[in-house]
Amino acid sequence: MTMKKASTSEKGVALTRELRTEYHFDYRKAKPNRFAGQPEEDRVVVVLDPDVSEVFQTPDSVNEVLRALIKTMPSRRKGAEAKSRRARTRP
């Protein structure tokens, strides 16, 4: 018994290998990637201005300077509670 190869036109094969100029995705149907690792701790992503990013090129360098700045700041009053990051609204 022999199996015949399905015939395809050369033009049809060439079209399927090319990238489209634009793709439309339905993000309402998107699901989280279950294989992607989740960070173990809460992190906040901050976008630095270009002039600042020239000086601070790594997360460690930014954190080091911010921690030094925090040490110079006056301490909070005992009764004052820190606001939650999620509760704040953008200006």
C-alpha positions as CSV (number, residue, x, y, z in Angstrom):
1,M,0.0,0.0,0.0
2,T,1.4,3.4,-1.0
3,M,0.4,6.8,0.2
4,K,0.3,9.7,-2.2
5,K,1.7,13.0,-1.1
6,A,-0.9,15.8,-1.0
7,S,-0.3,18.2,-3.8
8,T,0.3,21.8,-3.0
9,S,0.9,24.6,-5.4
10,E,4.2,26.4,-5.2
11,K,2.4,29.7,-4.8
12,G,0.4,28.5,-1.8
13,V,3.5,27.3,0.0
14,A,5.3,30.5,-0.6
15,L,2.4,32.6,0.9
16,T,2.3,30.6,4.1
17,R,6.0,31.1,4.8
18,E,5.9,34.9,4.5
19,L,5.2,37.2,7.4
20,R,2.1,39.3,7.3
21,T,2.5,43.1,7.6
22,E,0.0,43.2,10.4
23,Y,-1.7,40.7,12.7
24,H,-4.9,41.1,14.6
25,F,-5.1,39.4,18.0
26,D,-8.2,39.1,20.2
27,Y,-6.7,39.9,23.6
28,R,-10.0,39.2,25.3
29,K,-9.3,35.5,24.6
30,A,-5.7,35.6,25.8
31,K,-4.7,33.5,28.7
32,P,-1.7,33.9,31.0
33,N,1.4,31.9,30.1
34,R,1.4,29.0,32.6
35,F,5.0,28.2,31.8
36,A,6.3,31.7,32.6
37,G,7.9,32.1,36.0
38,Q,6.3,34.4,38.5
39,P,8.4,36.7,40.7
40,E,8.6,35.5,44.2
41,E,8.3,39.0,45.6
42,D,6.3,42.1,44.7
43,R,8.2,44.4,42.3
44,V,7.4,47.8,41.0
45,V,8.5,48.7,37.5
46,V,9.6,52.3,37.0
47,V,10.4,53.9,33.6
48,L,13.5,56.1,33.9
49,D,14.0,59.2,31.8
50,P,16.8,58.9,29.3
51,D,19.1,61.2,31.2
52,V,18.6,59.3,34.4
53,S,19.0,55.9,32.7
54,E,22.5,57.0,31.5
55,V,23.6,57.2,35.1
56,F,21.7,54.3,36.6
57,Q,22.1,51.4,34.2
58,T,21.2,48.5,36.5
59,P,18.4,47.9,39.0
60,D,21.1,47.4,41.8
61,S,22.5,50.9,41.2
62,V,19.1,52.5,41.4
63,N,18.2,50.6,44.6
64,E,21.5,51.5,46.2
65,V,21.0,55.2,45.7
66,L,17.3,55.1,46.8
67,R,18.2,53.2,50.0
68,A,20.9,55.8,50.8
69,L,18.3,58.6,50.2
70,I,15.7,56.8,52.4
71,K,18.3,56.8,55.3
72,T,18.6,60.5,55.1
73,M,14.8,61.1,55.2
74,P,13.1,61.9,58.5
75,S,11.4,58.9,60.0
76,R,7.6,58.6,59.9
77,R,5.6,59.3,63.0
78,K,4.7,56.2,65.0
79,G,1.0,56.5,64.3
80,A,1.3,57.3,60.6
81,E,0.5,54.4,58.3
82,A,2.1,53.8,54.9
83,K,-0.3,54.0,52.0
84,S,-0.6,51.0,49.9
85,R,1.0,51.2,46.4
86,R,-2.1,49.9,44.8
87,A,-4.4,52.4,46.6
88,R,-2.6,55.4,45.1
89,T,-3.9,57.0,42.0
90,R,-1.9,58.6,39.2
91,P,-2.0,62.4,38.8
